[in-house]
């Protein structure tokens, strides 16, 4: 599975818990949004994370 910033942004926009977590990561680690998105991807999506299926669904052909 590959990281795509646009897909990660879309996933966060569609999930209020991820929006909250993104803000927490940005504040806690003093990161810009783009870096926080990538950190969130690795912690919550990649390698069997709880949002992996939702992220992969964004990649499916419409």
Secondary structure, DSSP 8 states (H G I E B T S, - for coil): ----HHHHHHHHHT-HHHHHHHHHHHHHHT--HHHHHHHHIIIIITTT-TTHHHHHHHHS--
